[in-house]
Amino acid sequence: MNGSSMKEAPRFLIWGGDGWVAGHLKRLLESQAKSVFTTTVRMENREAVVAELDRINPTHVLNAAGCTGRPNVDWCEDNREATMRSNVVGSLNLSDCCFLRGIHCTVFATGCIYQYDEEHPWDGPGFLETDPANFSGSFYSMTKAHVEEIMKHYNNCLILRLRMPVSDDLHPRNFVTKISKYERVVDIPNSNTILTDLLPASILLAEHREVGVYNFTNPGAISHNEVLTLFRDIVRPSFAWKNFSLEEQAKVIKAGRSNCKLDTSKLTTKLREFGFEVPEIHEAYRMCFERMRAAGVK
């Protein structure tokens, strides 16, 4: 692709600047003394996107915008046009505008496009980046799967598939915060993304202008009960929870939920080229909760 050479000092522009992941990215880049800007311009508004890119003149765009629904993805079932406008039209528009200007674009996407099947049981191999999406239980996941199939053909785009992201605090968007507040949870192994471990890797990949699709989770899979047990043992000794089945869960949610394990071989192999290691998910959670406890989170 055309664009700035790696010798030029990078200028990062974060799309979705008032969002949760965007805030983590901004603080991380500032801690690294990088030049960073944020924007809340709507991605589907091409004229505004073009004006913002020309005003900031970034070398790298980090797209942490998009529609996930509030309080959860059930919202997308009843707001399909708004979901498509953001997740499909907007994402493609921003990627295209960056392509035309030679700007590297990192897209924080989702791995919630798969569901365990006969070839990929929960205790078997994880889904590869090249595996076709097989989960259509929610409109949100459908939009993300379809747009990825198109967007991956832009040669300026790095697509990072996060799953059930976790921060070192109990922010409302934190996966642990969500499941700790549910009356009951299902107990199924899943791939998770510990932001403290993975977001620095996203900056590293972007600065090296890597492109293509990466499963962007910690290696391995962990069940909800394992997560909550560690949470109880390290952070909140009085915590207790109950389980229910997928069939029981289906009666109280509007959209289905993806349950899957992603293969991280491509990611870990690439990051080792830069001397960067990502901890296995069980150890990563333990360290995350220990950081919470040290910070006085309860």
C-alpha positions in Angstrom: 0.0 0.0 0.0 1.0 3.6 -0.5 1.4 5.7 2.6 3.9 7.0 5.2 7.1 5.1 5.8 7.7 3.5 9.1 10.5 6.0 9.8 7.9 8.8 10.1 6.7 9.3 13.6 3.2 7.7 13.8 0.1 9.9 14.4 -2.8 7.8 15.7 -6.4 8.8 15.3 -8.8 6.7 17.4 -12.4 6.4 16.0 -15.0 6.0 18.6 -13.1 8.3 20.9 -15.7 8.3 23.7 -15.9 4.5 23.9 -14.5 2.0 26.4 -11.8 0.4 24.3 -11.0 3.7 22.7 -10.3 5.2 26.2 -7.9 2.4 27.0 -6.1 2.9 23.7 -5.8 6.6 24.2 -4.3 6.2 27.7 -1.9 3.5 26.4 -0.6 5.6 23.5 -0.2 8.6 25.8 1.8 6.5 28.2 4.1 5.6 25.3 4.4 9.3 24.5 2.8 8.8 21.1 0.9 11.4 19.1 -2.7 10.5 19.5 -6.1 12.1 18.6 -9.7 10.9 19.1 -12.9 11.5 17.2 -16.6 10.8 17.5 -17.4 11.6 13.9 -20.0 9.1 12.6 -18.2 6.6 10.3 -21.0 6.4 7.8 -20.8 10.2 7.1 -18.3 10.2 4.3 -17.9 13.9 4.0 -17.2 14.2 7.7 -14.8 11.3 7.7 -12.8 12.8 4.9 -12.7 16.2 6.6 -11.5 14.6 9.8 -8.8 12.5 8.1 -7.6 15.6 6.2 -7.6 17.7 9.4 -5.7 15.3 11.6 -3.6 13.7 8.8 -2.9 10.5 10.8 -0.6 7.7 9.7 -2.7 5.2 11.6 -6.4 5.0 12.3 -7.6 2.8 15.2 -11.3 1.9 14.6 -12.8 1.2 18.0 -16.2 2.5 17.0 -19.3 0.4 16.1 -22.6 -0.6 17.4 -22.8 -3.3 20.1 -26.1 -2.3 21.6 -27.1 -1.1 25.1 -27.3 -2.7 27.5 -26.3 -5.7 25.3 -26.6 -7.1 21.7 -30.3 -7.7 22.2 -30.7 -4.0 21.3 -29.5 -4.8 17.8 -32.4 -7.1 17.1 -34.8 -4.2 17.2 -32.5 -1.6 15.7 -31.3 -3.4 12.6 -30.9 -0.3 10.3 -28.9 1.6 12.9 -26.7 -1.5 13.5 -26.1 -1.9 9.8 -25.4 1.8 9.3 -22.6 1.7 11.9 -21.2 -1.9 11.7 -21.4 -2.3 7.9 -21.8 1.0 6.0 -19.7 2.9 8.5 -16.8 0.4 8.9 -16.5 0.0 5.2 -16.6 3.7 4.6 -13.9 4.5 7.1 -11.7 1.7 5.7 -12.1 3.0 2.2 -11.4 6.6 3.1 -8.2 5.4 4.8 -7.2 3.3 1.8 -7.5 6.2 -0.6 -5.2 8.2 1.6 -2.6 5.5 2.3 -3.6 5.4 6.0 -3.2 2.1 7.9 -6.5 1.1 9.6 -6.7 -1.2 12.6 -10.3 -2.5 13.1 -11.2 -3.8 16.5 -13.7 -6.5 15.4 -15.2 -9.5 17.1 -14.7 -13.2 17.2 -18.3 -13.7 18.2 -19.0 -15.1 14.7 -18.5 -18.8 15.6 -20.3 -21.4 17.5 -19.0 -24.8 18.7 -19.9 -27.6 16.2 -18.8 -31.1 15.4 -15.5 -30.1 13.9 -14.9 -27.6 16.7 -16.1 -29.0 20.0 -15.3 -27.0 23.2 -12.4 -29.4 24.0 -11.1 -29.5 20.4 -9.3 -27.2 18.0 -10.1 -23.6 17.9 -11.5 -21.7 14.9 -8.9 -20.4 12.5 -9.0 -16.9 10.9 -9.7 -18.7 7.6 -12.8 -20.6 8.9 -16.1 -19.3 7.6 -18.4 -17.8 10.2 -21.0 -20.3 11.4 -22.9 -18.3 14.0 -26.1 -16.5 13.0 -27.8 -16.4 16.3 -27.7 -12.6 16.6 -28.1 -9.8 14.2 -25.0 -8.1 15.7 -22.8 -11.1 14.9 -24.3 -11.4 11.4 -23.3 -7.8 10.6 -19.8 -8.3 11.9 -19.2 -11.5 10.0 -20.5 -10.1 6.7 -18.5 -6.9 6.9 -15.3 -8.8 7.8 -15.6 -10.9 4.6 -15.5 -7.7 2.5 -13.2 -5.5 4.6 -10.4 -8.1 4.7 -9.8 -7.4 1.0 -8.6 -3.9 1.8 -4.8 -4.1 1.8 -4.5 -1.3 4.5 -6.7 -3.1 7.1 -5.7 -5.0 10.2 -8.7 -6.8 11.6 -8.4 -7.9 15.2 -11.1 -10.2 16.6 -11.7 -9.5 20.3 -13.9 -11.7 22.4 -15.5 -10.9 25.8 -13.0 -8.2 26.6 -11.8 -7.7 30.2 -10.2 -4.7 31.8 -8.4 -4.3 35.1 -11.4 -2.6 36.7 -15.1 -3.4 37.0 -16.2 -1.0 34.2 -19.8 -1.8 33.1 -18.5 -3.0 29.7 -16.1 -5.4 31.3 -17.1 -9.0 30.7 -16.5 -9.9 34.3 -18.7 -7.1 35.5 -21.5 -8.3 33.3 -21.5 -11.9 34.3 -20.9 -11.1 38.0 -24.2 -9.2 37.9 -26.2 -11.9 36.2 -28.5 -13.9 38.5 -27.4 -17.1 36.7 -24.7 -17.8 34.1 -24.0 -20.6 31.6 -20.8 -22.6 32.2 -19.1 -22.9 28.8 -15.4 -22.5 27.8 -14.7 -19.4 25.7 -11.9 -17.4 24.3 -11.4 -14.0 26.1 -9.4 -10.9 25.5 -7.6 -9.4 28.5 -7.1 -5.8 27.4 -3.9 -5.2 29.4 -2.3 -8.1 27.6 -3.6 -7.5 24.1 -4.0 -3.7 23.5 -0.2 -3.1 23.5 0.0 -5.8 20.9 -2.5 -4.0 18.7 -0.2 -0.9 18.7 2.8 -3.0 17.9 1.0 -4.7 14.9 -0.3 -1.3 13.7 3.1 0.3 13.8 4.6 -2.6 11.8 1.7 -2.1 9.3 0.5 -5.7 9.6 -2.7 -6.4 7.7 -5.2 -9.2 7.5 -7.3 -11.0 10.1 -6.1 -12.1 13.5 -7.9 -13.9 16.3 -7.1 -11.4 19.1 -7.6 -13.3 22.3 -5.4 -14.8 25.0 -4.4 -18.4 24.1 -6.8 -21.1 25.3 -10.3 -21.0 26.6 -11.8 -20.6 30.1 -15.3 -21.3 31.4 -17.5 -18.8 33.2 -17.3 -20.8 36.4 -13.5 -20.8 36.2 -13.5 -17.0 35.7 -15.9 -16.4 38.6 -14.0 -18.8 40.9 -10.8 -16.8 40.3 -12.8 -13.6 40.9 -14.1 -14.9 44.2 -10.8 -16.2 45.4 -8.8 -13.1 44.5 -11.1 -10.1 44.4 -14.4 -10.7 46.2 -14.4 -13.6 48.8 -18.1 -13.3 49.5 -19.2 -13.7 45.9 -21.5 -16.5 44.9 -23.4 -17.4 41.7 -25.7 -19.9 40.1 -25.7 -21.7 36.8 -28.3 -22.5 34.2 -28.4 -24.3 30.9 -28.3 -22.9 27.4 -32.0 -23.8 27.0 -32.9 -21.9 30.1 -30.8 -18.9 29.0 -32.5 -18.9 25.6 -35.8 -18.1 27.4 -34.6 -14.8 28.8 -32.6 -13.3 26.0 -33.7 -12.1 22.6 -30.5 -12.8 20.6 -28.4 -15.9 20.8 -24.8 -15.7 22.3 -21.7 -17.0 20.6 -19.7 -19.6 22.4 -16.4 -20.6 20.8 -12.6 -21.0 21.1 -10.4 -19.2 18.7 -7.0 -20.5 17.6 -4.3 -17.9 18.4 -1.4 -19.6 16.6 -1.2 -16.9 13.9 -1.2 -14.1 16.5 1.3 -15.6 18.9 3.7 -16.5 16.1 3.6 -13.0 14.6 4.0 -11.3 18.0 7.1 -13.5 18.8 8.8 -11.8 15.8 8.6 -8.6 17.8 9.6 -10.3 21.1 6.1 -10.0 22.5 4.4 -12.8 24.5 0.7 -13.2 25.3 -0.1 -15.1 28.5 -2.5 -18.1 28.5 -6.0 -17.2 29.5 -6.1 -18.8 33.0 -2.8 -17.2 34.0 -3.9 -13.9 32.4 -7.1 -13.8 34.4 -5.2 -14.6 37.6 -2.8 -11.6 36.9 -5.7 -9.4 36.0 -7.6 -10.1 39.2 -4.4 -9.6 41.2 -4.0 -6.2 39.6 -7.6 -5.5 40.6 -7.0 -6.5 44.2 -3.8 -4.4 44.4 -5.8 -1.4 43.1 -8.4 -1.9 45.8 -11.2 -3.1 43.5 -13.9 -5.1 45.3 
